[in-house]
Amino acid sequence: QQRSAAAAAAAAAAAAAAATAGAAPDAASKQDGTSSGQEQQGLDLPEAQAASNAATGAAVGAAAGKGGGSAALSTAAAADSAAAASLDEEQMDASDFVDENDGARVWTERLAAAGLVYDEEEEEWEENVDDDEDLDEDEDDISSLLTEVTPYGTWFSGDGSGTEGEDVAQETEEQMELSRWYTSQDGYLPPSTWGPVQIVSMKGKGRGLVVSRDVQQGQLLLVSQPLAMLEYVSEGQGKGEDDAPENEELADHMRAKVQLNPAQHLWLNELLWDGQGEKRLPTQEDISALHAAQGPQTPITMDLERLYRIVNLNCQGEEFKDISASTLRGEEAVGHLGLWPEAALINHSCTPNATSYVIGDRLIVRATEELAAGEEVTLSYLGRQLTMPLQMRQAELKEKFGFEAKCPRTRAELRSAGPGSKLGELLNETAAWCSELSEVLDTALEEEDMTEIAEIRGELEQRKEEVEAAMRTAKVTSKARRWLQASVYDLYDMISMCADEGESDKGKGSAAQQEPQVLDTEALAVCARILESVARGSDAQAYLAAEYMVRAGVRFGQHHEETHQARRMCKAAFTARYGPVSDALLDTLIATRLDD
């Protein structure tokens, strides 16, 4: 939640700037067309700088008050540019800022060129409208105002200069269908789909799914309709964790209210494992009958205890449906718990090569990396605990599902950080310590206690050095290092949040005390890369990759190598999650997720 608030203004500013990159007139047109900004404003250079400093301080206070570190940085940089953009071209050329890697000023010059003005009384950017024109109530924050002018960024569509990207007529049939999946507001749902996968018997695992041919990143593997699903409002949407239903509640709901057709009854009674006996392999006819959904619907009469076992072993849930798609479809991204029969055949890995999410009531599964024919498809059963140390993950899997993981990540961690090892003990201690410290940090961030935040960051950095030193001593490979970092992901995430808040504090106070502001990219990039190694295509990884791309563009400019790297990471993450969508829709999905 802290991150979501932090990125809103920076993302919106970069989106508008990217879309209007070609709008700022060049020096010749400025000199030929109008008098200089200095003459218009009646300011000399010192006065303009003083006005800039005052606006910077006001903007930092306003954005920080909304709980956003990067929002404060971006808004402050934008305010600082308000006066600078009006100076005479000979005194302050935009290329000077590019040379100084001060990309934020260049972006916000373009915001001004797009018709936005900084309202010092309201302490935010807004459209240049007449005083008697009122903005809608839902457009009173910076991101809404900016997206009203330029609804979506152009990071990938067009040439990044505000020109339109692909025409609708140029989209492939698949891209047009995907656009309908993610943006249709008429209730359209993706049809049940059985992609290039097949069910096989796997030694030591029972059943599993493998790809029947080579597939690319983002390939659709299946779309499953649930036998039953419950929805709820998650903690992040205003209610507590207790509002999430228990697995038994889903089973009770099925027994009391759900009716199934003959094929669905077959899957529930014979094909979904109840933890006892042999697992029968579903046939292609079983799958086709399930998708055909024919025959009369009748109540579930199964023994309740057996139904509890089936639901516990096969259900899936998450705190929200896909956020970008839900927003674009005009739906609420509510939490959900359901029983999707085909997806229940996919085995677990602590480094899954597929991702899943829900649109409406349909579970979408896509490959998050290239897979060779015959390679197993895997998902994570662990949710947030995927980023916990090995022993905690194994205990969770054993308790809930009756097995322990044997994936490559698990084997690598057993070699270097297994039970009894110094590194393993340090990781366990660090995870528990971070869990306790997170509440203290949340309070400090909420109260904007910069002294406390600085102290916490120092402790976190010290612990990080201990962890990194222990990994060097253990001589782990670069891949295993990322996996081990993922085992204490909260450590790196909390450092990133402290870095955001620390940077947002720069610029507060008098003009003499103000320091240049720099958007943090280093700590954020580490977090994005850690999640890329264990949860590629997840909502969290896609979100961090998008935020990293925006920050890199603001900090370094669009032609810097780090920005190019961030763009590649972002595109890969969103392609893995949403498939081969058009560049225009890709921009829309990114902007919508950042603006949420």
TIVOLUM-476534 format. One record per residue (C-alpha): residue number from 0; x, y, z. Coordinates in Angstrom, 2 decimals. Each point is the difference from the previous one (the first is absolute). Layout:
BEGIN
 resi      px      py      pz
  NUM       X       Y       Z
...
end
This chain:
BEGIN
 resi      px      py      pz
    0    0.00    0.00    0.00
    1    2.88    2.37    0.76
    2    1.47   -0.71   -3.43
    3   -3.32    0.43   -1.78
    4   -0.44    3.50    1.44
    5    3.62    0.88   -0.60
    6   -0.06   -0.63   -3.74
    7   -3.25    1.77   -0.91
    8    1.27    3.52   -0.71
    9    3.31   -1.11   -1.52
   10   -1.74   -2.45   -2.29
   11   -2.61    2.49   -1.11
   12    2.59    2.70   -0.60
   13    2.14   -2.31   -2.09
   14   -3.05   -1.27   -1.88
   15   -1.06    3.49   -0.98
   16    3.55    1.02   -0.79
   17    0.62   -3.01   -2.20
   18   -3.20    0.67   -1.90
   19    0.91    3.63   -0.59
   20    3.74   -0.40   -0.55
   21   -0.27    1.68   -3.38
   22   -2.22    2.83    1.16
   23    2.61    2.40    1.39
   24    0.98    2.58   -2.66
   25    3.64    0.23   -0.91
   26    2.14    3.06    0.68
   27   -0.64    1.58   -3.38
   28   -3.78   -0.18    0.29
   29    0.18    1.45    3.49
   30    2.03    2.96   -1.16
   31   -2.13    0.55   -3.10
   32   -3.41   -0.58    1.54
   33   -0.19    1.70    3.40
   34    1.95    2.06    2.45
   35    2.16   -1.92    2.46
   36   -1.48   -1.57    3.11
   37    2.20    2.34    2.03
   38   -1.69    3.06   -1.49
   39   -3.47   -1.56    0.35
   40    0.46   -0.87    3.65
   41    1.92    3.16    0.90
   42    2.67   -2.03    1.79
   43    3.75    0.20   -0.18
   44    2.10   -3.09    0.59
   45    0.33    0.28    3.83
   46   -3.72    0.72    0.37
   47   -0.90   -2.94   -2.18
   48    2.22   -2.29    2.05
   49   -1.59    1.25    3.21
   50   -3.45   -0.70   -1.39
   51    1.19   -3.44   -1.03
   52    1.28   -0.77    3.48
   53   -3.25    1.10    1.61
   54   -2.07   -2.15   -2.36
   55    2.32   -2.94    0.59
   56   -0.48    0.11    3.76
   57   -3.75    0.28   -0.34
   58   -0.20   -2.90   -2.43
   59    2.12   -2.27    2.16
   60   -2.23    0.66    2.98
   61   -3.15   -0.63   -1.99
   62    1.15   -3.23   -1.61
   63    1.63   -1.36    3.15
   64   -3.25    0.67    1.82
   65   -1.65   -2.47   -2.35
   66    2.42   -2.68    1.14
   67    2.08   -0.19   -3.16
   68    3.78    0.12   -0.06
   69    0.50   -0.03   -3.76
   70   -3.16    2.09   -0.40
   71    1.60    2.68    2.13
   72    3.20   -0.12   -2.02
   73   -1.72    0.21   -3.35
   74   -2.40    2.74    1.09
   75    2.79    2.01    1.58
   76    2.15   -0.31   -3.09
   77   -2.98    1.08   -2.07
   78   -0.56    3.04    2.19
   79    3.70    0.86   -0.17
   80   -0.30   -0.01   -3.76
   81   -2.99    2.35   -0.09
   82    2.17    3.08    0.29
   83    2.98   -1.49   -1.82
   84   -2.08   -0.83   -3.06
   85   -1.00    3.64   -0.32
   86    3.55    1.37   -0.16
   87    1.46    1.33   -3.18
   88    1.34   -2.69   -2.33
   89    3.47    1.59   -0.06
   90    0.29   -0.09    3.79
   91   -1.29   -3.51    0.59
   92   -0.13   -2.50   -2.84
   93   -1.69   -3.37    0.46
   94    3.14   -1.78   -1.19
   95    1.80    1.26    3.11
   96   -2.33   -2.04    2.14
   97    0.46   -3.11   -2.12
   98    3.76    0.32    0.33
   99   -0.41    0.24    3.77
  100   -2.22   -3.11    0.02
  101   -2.78    2.12    1.45
  102   -2.68   -1.64   -2.11
  103   -2.84    1.07    2.29
  104    0.36    3.64   -1.09
  105   -0.12   -0.92   -3.66
  106   -3.13   -2.06    0.55
  107   -1.76    2.74    1.85
  108    0.91    2.65   -2.57
  109   -2.01   -2.16   -2.36
  110   -2.86   -0.16    2.48
  111   -0.16    3.78   -0.13
  112    0.07   -0.17   -3.79
  113   -2.94   -2.39    0.16
  114   -2.11    2.70    1.62
  115    0.45   -0.81    3.68
  116    0.66    2.59    2.68
  117    1.13   -0.36    3.61
  118   -2.61    1.38    2.40
  119    1.93    1.21    3.09
  120   -3.16    0.41    2.06
  121   -1.22   -3.53   -0.73
  122    3.60   -1.30   -0.11
  123   -0.48   -2.15   -3.07
  124    0.21   -0.03   -3.80
  125   -3.23    0.58   -1.86
  126   -1.45    0.92   -3.35
  127    0.17    3.66   -0.93
  128   -3.76    0.64    0.26
  129   -2.07    3.09    0.72
  130   -0.73    0.76    3.64
  131   -3.69   -0.68   -0.45
  132    0.60   -3.50   -1.35
  133   -0.08   -2.65    2.72
  134    1.76   -3.33   -0.36
  135   -1.90   -3.15    0.83
  136    0.40   -1.23    3.55
  137    1.79   -3.14   -1.12
  138    2.65    2.06   -1.80
  139    1.42    1.95    2.92
  140    3.34   -1.75    0.36
  141    3.05    0.39   -2.18
  142   -0.19   -3.34   -1.74
  143   -3.65    0.47   -1.00
  144    0.69    3.49   -1.29
  145    2.92   -1.15   -2.07
  146   -1.75   -3.05   -1.40
  147   -2.98    2.18   -0.95
  148    2.32    1.82   -2.41
  149    1.88   -3.07   -1.22
  150   -1.96   -3.09    1.10
  151    2.84   -2.47   -0.44
  152    3.75    0.09   -0.42
  153    1.76   -0.93   -3.22
  154    2.89   -2.04    1.28
  155   -0.32   -2.59   -2.76
  156   -2.63    1.15   -2.52
  157    0.88    2.57   -2.65
  158    3.40    1.65    0.23
  159   -0.36    1.37    3.52
  160   -0.61    3.54   -1.26
  161   -3.74    0.07    0.45
  162   -0.85   -1.46   -3.41
  163   -2.48   -2.81   -0.20
  164    1.24   -3.57    0.04
  165   -1.45   -2.92   -1.87
  166   -3.34    0.53   -1.66
  167   -2.78   -2.33    1.05
  168   -0.09   -1.34   -3.57
  169    3.64   -1.06    0.36
  170   -0.66   -2.15    3.04
  171   -0.02   -3.74   -0.46
  172   -3.12   -1.98    0.80
  173    1.67   -1.25    3.17
  174    0.83    3.55    1.10
  175   -3.57    1.14   -0.62
  176   -1.31   -2.94    2.03
  177    2.41    0.80    2.85
  178   -1.14    3.61   -0.09
  179   -3.55   -1.25    0.49
  180    1.13   -2.16    2.93
  181    1.70    2.83    1.83
  182   -2.10    3.06   -0.88
  183   -3.55   -1.10   -0.86
  184   -2.63    1.50    2.31
  185   -2.90   -2.11   -1.27
  186    0.72   -2.96    2.28
  187    1.82   -2.01   -2.66
  188    2.04   -2.87    1.46
  189    2.88   -1.94   -1.58
  190   -1.29   -3.37   -1.28
  191    1.16   -3.22    1.63
  192    3.22   -0.98   -1.75
  193    2.32   -3.01    0.04
  194    3.26    1.21   -1.54
  195    3.20   -1.81   -1.06
  196    0.14   -2.16    3.14
  197   -0.62   -3.63    0.85
  198   -0.55   -1.97    3.20
  199    2.68   -2.53    0.89
  200    0.91   -2.30    2.86
  201    3.15    1.25    1.72
  202    2.29   -2.05    2.22
  203   -0.16    1.17    3.58
  204   -2.71    2.56   -0.76
  205   -2.97   -1.91   -1.29
  206   -1.59    2.07   -2.76
  207    1.25    3.14   -1.66
  208   -0.24    2.21   -3.08
  209    2.71    0.24   -2.65
  210    0.05    2.10   -3.16
  211   -0.68   -2.01   -3.15
  212    2.22    2.23   -2.16
  213    2.53    2.79    0.40
  214   -1.70    3.12    1.33
  215    1.02    3.65    0.32
  216   -0.19    2.26    3.00
  217   -3.59    1.13    0.49
  218   -1.52   -3.02   -1.75
  219   -3.54   -0.72    1.21
  220   -0.07   -3.46    1.56
  221   -3.55   -0.22    1.25
  222   -3.13    1.91    1.00
  223   -2.04   -1.73    2.69
  224   -3.54    0.58    1.22
  225   -0.48   -0.77    3.71
  226   -2.20   -2.64    1.51
  227   -0.62    2.61    2.70
  228    1.47    3.32    1.10
  229   -0.41    2.39    2.94
  230    0.91    3.69   -0.20
  231    0.96    2.33    2.85
  232    1.50    3.42    0.66
  233    3.64   -0.37    1.00
  234    1.92    1.89    2.67
  235    1.49    2.40   -2.53
  236   -3.51    1.01   -1.06
  237   -1.14    1.08    3.43
  238   -0.82   -3.14    1.98
  239    2.05   -2.31    2.16
  240    1.57   -3.36   -0.73
  241   -2.84   -1.72    1.88
  242   -2.27    0.81   -2.94
  243    1.85   -2.51   -2.20
  244   -2.01   -3.26   -0.02
  245    1.47   -3.24    1.28
  246    0.20   -2.98   -2.31
  247   -2.74   -1.70    2.00
  248   -2.31    2.92   -0.72
  249    0.40   -0.64   -3.71
  250   -0.84   -3.66    0.54
  251   -3.06    0.92    2.08
  252   -1.10    2.41   -2.73
  253    0.37   -2.70   -2.64
  254   -2.01   -2.50    2.00
  255   -2.79    2.48    0.78
  256   -0.34    2.06   -3.18
  257    1.96   -1.32   -2.99
  258   -1.42   -2.25   -2.69
  259    2.18   -1.71   -2.60
  260   -0.50   -1.65   -3.36
  261    1.01   -3.66   -0.54
  262    3.53    0.80   -1.23
  263    0.63    2.27    2.97
  264   -1.25   -2.66    2.39
  265    2.42   -2.46   -1.63
  266    2.94    2.32    0.61
  267   -1.00    0.67    3.59
  268   -0.71   -3.64    0.88
  269    2.66   -1.87   -1.98
  270    2.68    2.28   -1.45
  271    0.92    2.46    2.76
  272    2.21   -1.65    2.61
  273   -1.37   -0.37    3.52
  274    3.32   -1.00    1.56
  275   -0.79   -3.72   -0.05
  276    0.43   -2.77   -2.55
  277    1.24    0.23   -3.55
  278   -0.26    3.07   -2.22
  279   -1.77   -0.76   -3.28
  280    1.26    1.80   -3.08
  281   -2.74    2.08   -1.66
  282   -0.41   -0.71   -3.70
  283   -0.47    2.46   -2.83
  284   -3.66   -1.06   -0.01
  285   -0.27    1.02    3.66
  286    1.37    3.42   -0.83
  287   -2.23    0.46   -3.04
  288   -3.09   -0.99    2.00
  289    0.95    2.44    2.76
  290    0.25    2.85   -2.51
  291   -3.20   -0.99   -1.78
  292   -1.95    0.49    3.27
  293   -2.99   -2.06   -1.14
  294   -2.68   -1.86    1.92
  295   -2.23    0.77    2.98
  296    1.44    1.61    3.10
  297   -0.50   -1.79    3.30
  298    1.12    0.65    3.61
  299    3.19   -1.38    1.55
  300   -0.73   -2.99    2.25
  301    3.59   -1.01    0.79
  302    0.95   -0.74    3.61
  303    0.93    3.33    1.58
  304    3.29   -1.22    1.49
  305    1.17   -1.23   -3.40
  306   -1.08    3.29   -1.58
  307    2.09    1.85    2.60
  308    3.05   -2.05   -0.99
  309   -0.52    0.61   -3.72
  310   -0.44    3.74    0.47
  311    3.02    0.29    2.33
  312    2.28   -1.81   -2.46
  313   -1.23    1.60   -3.23
  314   -1.37    3.50    0.60
  315    1.81    3.22   -0.87
  316   -0.43    3.55    1.21
  317    1.48    3.47    0.01
  318   -0.72    3.33    1.65
  319   -0.96    1.64   -3.28
  320   -0.91   -0.76   -3.59
  321    2.25    1.39   -2.70
  322    0.15    3.71    0.82
  323    0.58    1.48   -3.45
  324   -2.62   -2.16   -1.72
  325   -2.58    0.52    2.76
  326    0.47    3.77   -0.14
  327   -0.26    0.15   -3.79
  328   -3.05   -2.29    0.03
  329   -1.70    2.23    2.56
  330    0.04   -2.74    2.64
  331    1.26   -0.14    3.57
  332    3.22   -1.95    0.50
  333   -1.41   -1.99    2.92
  334    1.62   -2.89    1.82
  335   -1.09   -3.49   -0.99
  336    0.19   -3.66    0.94
  337   -1.03   -2.62   -2.55
  338    0.31   -3.50   -1.37
  339    1.26   -0.03   -3.60
  340    0.29   -3.67   -1.01
  341    2.54    0.14   -2.84
  342    2.35    2.29    1.93
  343   -0.08   -2.41    2.95
  344    2.07   -2.40   -2.14
  345    3.00    2.39   -0.07
  346    2.76   -0.82    2.48
  347    1.88    2.38    2.30
  348    3.43    1.56   -0.40
  349    1.78    2.66    2.06
  350    1.15    1.42   -3.35
  351   -3.17   -0.43   -2.08
  352    0.12    0.34   -3.78
  353   -3.66    1.01   -0.31
  354   -2.26    2.60    1.55
  355   -3.73    0.06    0.69
  356   -2.59    2.69    0.70
  357   -3.75    0.43   -0.15
  358   -2.14    2.07   -2.38
  359   -3.69   -0.18    0.92
  360   -0.15   -3.59    1.20
  361    2.52   -1.38   -2.54
  362    3.46   -1.09    1.05
  363    2.63    0.85   -2.61
  364    3.29   -1.95   -0.07
  365    2.92    1.18   -2.16
  366    3.60   -1.10   -0.45
  367    2.37    2.58    1.48
  368    3.04   -1.26   -1.90
  369    0.83   -2.03   -3.08
  370   -0.76   -3.68    0.53
  371    1.20   -2.93   -2.07
  372   -2.38   -2.77   -1.06
  373   -0.47   -2.43    2.87
  374    1.04    2.49    2.70
  375   -2.20    0.07    3.08
  376   -2.26    2.98    0.71
  377    0.19    1.20    3.62
  378   -1.72    2.55    2.23
  379    0.71    1.10    3.57
  380   -2.32   -1.27    2.75
  381    1.54    2.33    2.57
  382   -1.32    3.49   -0.70
  383    1.98    2.56    1.98
  384    1.98   -2.72    1.72
  385    1.80   -0.65   -3.27
  386    2.45    2.67    1.21
  387    0.77   -1.71    3.31
  388    2.99   -2.17    0.98
  389    0.15   -3.65   -1.00
  390   -0.99   -1.53    3.33
  391   -3.08    2.24    0.29
  392   -1.10   -0.85   -3.54
  393    0.46   -3.71    0.55
  394   -1.97    0.10    3.25
  395   -2.89    1.81   -1.72
  396   -0.11   -2.48   -2.89
  397    0.19   -2.98    2.32
  398   -2.79    1.27    2.24
  399   -2.44    1.02   -2.72
  400    0.75   -2.37   -2.86
  401    1.90   -2.92    1.51
  402    3.23    0.31   -2.02
  403    3.31    1.84   -0.03
  404    1.35    1.85   -3.03
  405    2.75   -1.56   -2.11
  406    0.37    2.79   -2.58
  407    3.37    1.43   -1.14
  408   -0.24    2.91    2.44
  409   -0.62   -2.38    2.89
  410    2.95   -2.21   -0.95
  411    2.31    3.01   -0.33
  412   -1.05    1.36    3.39
  413    0.43   -3.40    1.65
  414    3.62   -0.04   -1.19
  415    0.90    3.45    1.35
  416   -2.65    0.92    2.59
  417   -1.47   -3.26    1.19
  418   -0.96   -0.91    3.57
  419    2.87    0.57    2.42
  420    2.04    2.18   -2.36
  421    1.14    3.46    1.10
  422   -1.51    1.60   -3.09
  423   -3.30   -1.79    0.51
  424   -0.19    1.11    3.62
  425    0.81    3.58   -0.99
  426   -2.74    0.03   -2.64
  427   -2.56   -1.35    2.45
  428    0.99    2.56    2.62
  429   -0.09    2.80   -2.58
  430   -3.48   -0.93   -1.23
  431   -1.37   -0.05    3.56
  432    1.78    3.27    0.86
  433   -1.40    1.73   -3.11
  434   -3.50   -1.17    0.87
  435    0.25    1.70    3.40
  436    1.70    3.11   -1.37
  437   -2.56    0.52   -2.76
  438   -2.63    1.25    2.44
  439    2.47    2.52    1.44
  440    0.89    1.20   -3.51
  441   -3.64    0.28   -1.03
  442   -0.65    2.26    2.99
  443    3.06    2.14   -0.74
  444   -1.03    0.38   -3.64
  445   -3.54    0.90    0.95
  446    1.18    2.61    2.50
  447    2.81    1.22   -2.31
  448    2.50   -0.47    2.81
  449    3.15    0.53   -2.05
  450    2.33   -0.61    2.94
  451   -1.58   -3.38    0.70
  452   -0.01   -0.90   -3.71
  453    3.70    0.85   -0.30
  454    0.82   -2.16    3.03
  455   -2.02   -2.92   -1.36
  456    1.67    0.31   -3.37
  457    3.40   -0.14    1.67
  458   -0.96   -3.22    1.79
  459   -1.36   -1.49   -3.21
  460    3.13    0.89   -1.98
  461    2.17   -1.56    2.69
  462   -2.03   -3.21   -0.05
  463    0.15   -0.06   -3.80
  464    3.79    0.17    0.12
  465    0.03   -2.96    2.41
  466   -2.24   -2.03   -2.32
  467    2.00    0.87   -3.11
  468    3.29   -0.81    1.76
  469   -1.36   -3.37    1.10
  470   -1.02   -0.79   -3.58
  471    3.49    0.89   -1.23
  472    1.51   -2.27    2.62
  473   -2.30   -2.82   -1.12
  474    1.18    0.61   -3.61
  475   -3.46   -0.22   -1.49
  476   -0.63    0.48   -3.72
  477   -1.56    3.20   -1.32
  478   -3.33   -1.79   -0.58
  479    0.02   -1.50    3.49
  480    0.85    3.43    1.42
  481   -3.20    1.44   -1.46
  482   -1.99   -2.90    1.42
  483    1.55    0.50    3.43
  484   -0.73    3.72   -0.19
  485   -3.59   -0.94   -0.77
  486   -0.07   -1.97    3.26
  487    0.42    3.28    1.88
  488   -1.72    2.22   -2.55
  489   -1.59    2.17    2.70
  490    3.50    1.18    0.96
  491    0.63    1.46   -3.47
  492   -3.54    1.30   -0.35
  493    0.19    1.91    3.29
  494    3.34    1.52   -1.03
  495   -1.64    1.21   -3.21
  496   -2.90    1.58    1.89
  497    2.45    1.76    2.34
  498    1.95    1.24   -3.01
  499   -3.18    1.44   -1.52
  500   -0.89    1.86    3.17
  501    3.57    1.17    0.56
  502    0.17    1.52   -3.47
  503   -3.41    1.64    0.39
  504    1.30    1.81    3.08
  505    2.58    1.83   -2.12
  506   -1.19    3.41   -0.98
  507   -1.94    0.65    3.18
  508    0.93    3.05    2.02
  509    1.59    3.24   -1.12
  510    1.49    0.57   -3.41
  511    3.49   -0.08    1.47
  512   -0.59   -3.43    1.48
  513   -1.47   -1.60   -3.09
  514    1.94   -2.73   -1.78
  515   -0.40   -1.30   -3.53
  516   -2.62   -2.74   -0.13
  517    0.62   -3.32   -1.69
  518   -2.60   -2.71   -0.48
  519    1.20   -3.29    1.52
  520    0.52   -2.63   -2.64
  521    2.71   -2.19    1.53
  522   -1.93   -1.53    2.91
  523   -3.16   -0.27   -2.10
  524    1.85   -1.73   -2.84
  525    1.38   -2.59    2.45
  526   -3.54   -0.78    1.17
  527   -1.29   -0.30   -3.56
  528    2.82   -2.37   -0.97
  529   -0.46   -2.17    3.07
  530   -3.68   -0.49   -0.80
  531    0.85   -0.61   -3.65
  532    2.05   -3.00    1.14
  533   -2.82   -1.68    1.97
  534   -3.31    1.57   -1.05
  535    0.29    1.24   -3.57
  536   -3.30    1.19   -1.39
  537   -1.56    0.40    3.44
  538   -1.87    3.21    0.74
  539    2.69    1.08    2.47
  540    2.86   -0.56   -2.43
  541   -1.79    1.72   -2.89
  542   -0.85    2.96    2.21
  543    3.57    0.45    1.25
  544    1.39   -0.35   -3.53
  545   -2.38    2.74   -1.21
  546    0.87    2.30    2.86
  547    3.70   -0.58   -0.60
  548   -0.45    0.87   -3.69
  549   -1.77    3.25    0.85
  550    2.57    1.03    2.59
  551    2.93   -0.81   -2.28
  552   -1.55    2.12   -2.75
  553   -0.51    2.94    2.35
  554    3.42   -0.26    1.60
  555    2.21   -0.81   -2.97
  556   -2.03    0.94   -3.07
  557   -1.46   -2.29   -2.65
  558    3.26   -0.69   -1.84
  559    2.04   -1.18    2.97
  560    1.05   -3.66    0.09
  561   -1.58   -0.58    3.41
  562   -3.32    1.27   -1.36
  563    0.31   -2.42   -2.93
  564    0.66   -2.87    2.41
  565   -2.98    1.01    2.12
  566   -2.23    0.15   -3.10
  567    1.06   -3.51   -1.02
  568   -0.73   -1.35    3.48
  569   -3.40    1.69    0.05
  570   -1.02   -1.26   -3.43
  571    1.09   -3.53    0.85
  572   -1.97    0.06    3.26
  573   -3.22    1.27   -1.59
  574    0.35   -2.32   -3.00
  575    0.45   -2.96    2.34
  576   -3.17    1.01    1.84
  577   -2.28    1.18   -2.79
  578    1.31   -1.67   -3.15
  579    0.85    1.54   -3.38
  580   -2.24    3.06    0.31
  581    0.37    2.98   -2.33
  582    2.46    2.70    1.06
  583   -2.89    2.41    0.51
  584   -1.76   -2.41    2.37
  585    3.32   -0.71    1.72
  586    0.34    3.72    0.77
  587   -3.58    0.07    1.25
  588    0.51   -2.96    2.33
  589    3.19    1.52    1.43
  590   -1.47    3.45    0.53
  591   -3.14   -1.44    1.57
  592    1.99   -2.13    2.44
  593    2.22    2.90    1.03
  594   -2.97    2.31    0.40
  595   -1.93   -2.41    2.22
end
